[in-house]
Amino acid sequence: MINFIKCLNFFFLYYCGDYLIHINSNYCKGCLLCIEYCPHKVYVKSEKLSKKGVFPPEVKYPEKCVKCHLCELMCPDFAIIVEDKDDK
């Protein structure tokens, strides 16, 4: 369950239980590899255009996430970060 979504101009921060998913829409070029490669289909294509004119991913089903970090690894723009809340 998503407890809170915070948008800081270009940066989306999803609080998902004991971890966070950061999506930087300034870095995202809209390739949607994260959606294609996520084995649990956590992401969906956003319906809103970013400032770059692309549809970035958004977290739709955080309860399905197993923190495999495949989205991070596949993102060529380093636009996604998955981390534990207590990571410093």
N, C-alpha and C positions, 0 to 999 in steps of 0.2 A: 504494500500500500504506500502511495506517495503521501508523505506527511505535509510537505510544503514544497512549492516550486517558487524559486526566486529568479527574477530576470534583472540582470544588471546591464542594461543597454544591449549588449551583444552576447552576454554570457548567461546560459541557463543552468541553474543548479537544482538538481532533483534530489531531495532527501528521501531515500528509499530504505526504511528500516534502519539497519546498522551500517549502511554505506551511502555514498554520494555518487551521483553521476553528473559530471560537468560536461556541457556541450558549448563550445565556443563557436558561435555562428559567424564570427569574423574570419575564422580560419576555414570553416566548412565551405567546400566548393559544390556541394550538392550531389556528389557521386553516388551516395546512398549505399556504399559498400557495407557500412555498419548494419543496415537493414538486411541486406542480402546474406551476410555471413553470420549474423546472430543466430545461434542454434535454437534459441528459445523464443525468437520473435518478440523481443522486448520493445523494439523501436518501430515507429511508423513515420511516414513522410509527413512533415508539417503541412498544414494548409495555409500557413502565412509565409510570405516571402521575407527573406532576410535583406539586410541592406545591400548585400552583394547581388541580389536578384535571384537567389536560389531557394529551394525548399529544403531546409535542414531537417535532420531527424529530430524526433521528440520521443521521450519515454512514455509509452502508452500502457505497458504491462510490466511494471517493476517487480511484481510478485513472481514473475517467471525467471527473473535474472538469477543466475548462479555465480556471478562474479568471475566468469571465465576470462574476462579481459580480451576476448577475441575482437570486439568492436574497436578497442584501443589499438590492437596490433594491426588491424586491417585498414584503419583510417590513414590515408596517405598525407593528411594535413595536420595530424596530431590534434584534432579538434575535440576528441573525447577522452575523458579521464574517469576511471572508476576507482574509487578508493574507500577504505574503511573510514568511518567518522573520526576514529581516534588516531589516524595517521597524521604525522606532523610534517 
